[in-house]
């Protein structure tokens, strides 16, 4: 459970809970939702990869600086 600590769990949970709203909203809100959803997806991937590199004992500053 070290890899998926509370911050990652909350980001992923927020993404999954917002998926039904994507199908309910109008076109303008769908575009905004898609942008926010993709940003959250990118953030969660950067965080998970950074934590994984940290657990391996490798330097993860490049991942966080690029992300």
C-alpha positions in Angstrom: 0.0 0.0 0.0 3.1 2.3 0.1 2.9 2.9 -3.6 -0.7 4.2 -3.5 -0.7 6.5 -0.6 -3.6 8.7 0.4 -2.9 11.5 -2.0 -2.9 9.2 -5.1 -6.0 7.4 -3.8 -7.9 10.7 -3.4 -6.9 11.9 -6.9 -8.0 8.6 -8.5 -11.2 8.4 -6.5 -12.1 12.0 -7.6 -11.5 11.0 -11.2 -13.7 8.0 -11.0 -16.5 9.7 -9.1 -16.6 12.5 -11.7 -17.1 10.2 -14.7 -20.9 10.0 -14.5 -21.1 13.8 -14.5 -19.3 13.8 -17.9 -22.4 12.1 -19.5 -24.9 14.3 -17.7 -23.5 17.8 -18.5 -23.9 19.8 -21.6 -21.3 20.2 -24.4 -19.5 23.2 -22.8 -19.2 21.5 -19.4 -18.0 18.3 -21.1 -15.0 20.1 -22.6 -14.1 21.6 -19.3 -14.6 18.3 -17.6 -12.4 16.5 -20.1 -9.6 19.0 -19.6 -9.7 18.7 -15.9 -9.9 14.9 -16.1 -6.8 14.7 -18.3 -4.9 17.0 -16.0 -5.8 14.8 -13.0 -4.8 11.7 -14.9 -1.5 13.2 -15.8 -0.9 14.3 -12.2 -1.7 10.9 -10.8 0.6 9.2 -13.3 3.5 11.5 -12.4 2.9 11.0 -8.7 2.7 7.2 -9.0 5.9 7.1 -11.2 7.7 9.4 -8.8 6.8 7.3 -5.8 7.8 4.1 -7.6 11.2 5.6 -8.4 11.6 6.7 -4.8 10.8 3.2 -3.5 13.5 1.8 -5.8 16.0 4.3 -4.4 16.4 6.2 -7.6 16.4 9.9 -8.1 12.9 11.1 -9.0 13.5 14.9 -9.2 13.5 14.8 -13.1 10.0 13.2 -13.1 8.6 15.9 -10.8 10.2 18.8 -12.6 9.0 17.6 -16.0 5.5 16.9 -14.6 
